[in-house]
Amino acid sequence: MPRIETNVLSQFNDEIEYYYSSSLSSSLHKPYSSSFVRSDLDNRWDESIGTDRLFYTGCVQSNTSTVPDAADRWIDNSPAWEVIPVSPTILVTTDKTTTKMDVRNK
């Protein structure tokens, strides 16, 4: 059975390690010294730009931030949204015996 004694140390988080002169000072929590040591506890959610944008800053797309995609559907600095005109008609059901659907203007 494997046993893990130490984890990967955090790049950003530190813990305070206290030094005591005796068991009595330790029980009373009266250290004579302390120092920062690297922690193995890490909150990786705040290290990602994408998650930061998702939770706090939001994702803003503008004409200057548009980049081309792999299929070349967009080019640099193209509009962030595109309007595609569609037919002004709708499909409705009918009671006709010959056809059950009919096209009508909106």
C-alpha positions as CSV (number, residue, x, y, z in Angstrom):
1,M,0.0,0.0,0.0
2,P,1.6,3.3,-1.1
3,R,2.0,6.0,1.5
4,I,2.3,9.7,0.6
5,E,4.2,11.7,3.3
6,T,4.6,15.0,1.5
7,N,2.6,16.6,-1.2
8,V,3.6,19.1,-3.9
9,L,4.4,22.4,-2.3
10,S,2.4,25.5,-3.3
11,Q,3.9,28.1,-5.4
12,F,2.1,31.0,-3.7
13,N,0.8,29.8,-0.2
14,D,2.8,29.9,3.0
15,E,2.0,28.7,6.5
16,I,3.4,30.0,9.8
17,E,5.5,27.4,11.7
18,Y,5.9,28.2,15.4
19,Y,8.9,27.2,17.5
20,Y,8.5,26.5,21.2
21,S,11.1,26.2,23.9
22,S,9.2,23.6,26.0
23,S,6.0,21.6,26.1
24,L,4.6,24.1,28.6
25,S,5.1,27.0,26.2
26,S,3.6,24.9,23.4
27,S,0.5,24.1,25.5
28,L,0.1,27.8,26.3
29,H,0.8,28.7,22.6
30,K,3.7,31.0,23.5
31,P,6.3,30.6,20.8
32,Y,9.7,32.1,21.0
33,S,10.0,32.3,17.2
34,S,8.1,31.7,14.0
35,S,8.7,31.6,10.3
36,F,7.0,31.1,7.0
37,V,7.2,27.7,5.3
38,R,5.8,26.6,2.0
39,S,2.4,25.0,2.3
40,D,1.2,21.9,0.5
41,L,-2.3,23.4,0.5
42,D,-3.1,25.2,-2.7
43,N,-6.1,26.8,-4.2
44,R,-5.6,26.6,-7.9
45,W,-8.9,28.2,-8.9
46,D,-7.4,31.7,-8.7
47,E,-4.3,30.9,-10.8
48,S,-6.3,30.6,-14.0
49,I,-7.2,33.6,-16.2
50,G,-10.2,31.8,-17.6
51,T,-11.7,31.1,-14.2
52,D,-11.0,34.7,-13.1
53,R,-12.9,36.0,-16.1
54,L,-15.7,33.5,-15.5
55,F,-16.2,34.5,-11.9
56,Y,-15.2,38.2,-11.7
57,T,-14.2,40.2,-14.8
58,G,-16.5,38.6,-17.4
59,C,-15.8,37.8,-21.0
60,V,-16.0,40.8,-23.3
61,Q,-15.8,40.4,-27.0
62,S,-15.3,43.5,-29.1
63,N,-14.2,44.3,-32.7
64,T,-10.6,44.7,-31.6
65,S,-10.4,41.4,-29.7
66,T,-11.8,39.1,-32.4
67,V,-9.2,36.7,-33.6
68,P,-9.3,34.3,-36.6
69,D,-10.4,30.7,-36.0
70,A,-9.1,27.5,-37.5
71,A,-11.9,27.3,-40.1
72,D,-11.3,30.9,-41.3
73,R,-14.9,32.0,-40.6
74,W,-13.7,35.1,-38.8
75,I,-10.8,37.4,-39.5
76,D,-8.8,39.8,-37.2
77,N,-10.8,42.8,-36.0
78,S,-14.1,41.6,-37.4
79,P,-17.4,42.5,-35.7
80,A,-18.0,40.6,-32.5
81,W,-21.5,39.6,-33.7
82,E,-23.0,39.0,-37.1
83,V,-26.6,39.6,-38.3
84,I,-27.9,37.0,-40.8
85,P,-31.3,37.9,-42.4
86,V,-33.8,35.1,-42.4
87,S,-37.1,34.6,-44.0
88,P,-40.0,36.5,-42.3
89,T,-42.2,33.4,-42.4
90,I,-43.3,30.8,-39.9
91,L,-44.4,27.2,-40.3
92,V,-47.9,26.5,-38.8
93,T,-50.1,23.4,-38.6
94,T,-53.4,23.3,-40.6
95,D,-56.5,21.2,-40.7
96,K,-56.2,20.6,-44.5
97,T,-56.4,17.1,-45.7
98,T,-53.8,17.5,-48.4
99,T,-51.1,19.1,-46.2
100,K,-50.7,19.4,-42.5
101,M,-48.2,22.3,-42.5
102,D,-48.5,25.8,-44.1
103,V,-46.1,28.7,-44.4
104,R,-47.4,32.1,-43.3
105,N,-45.9,35.6,-43.0
106,K,-45.1,36.8,-39.4
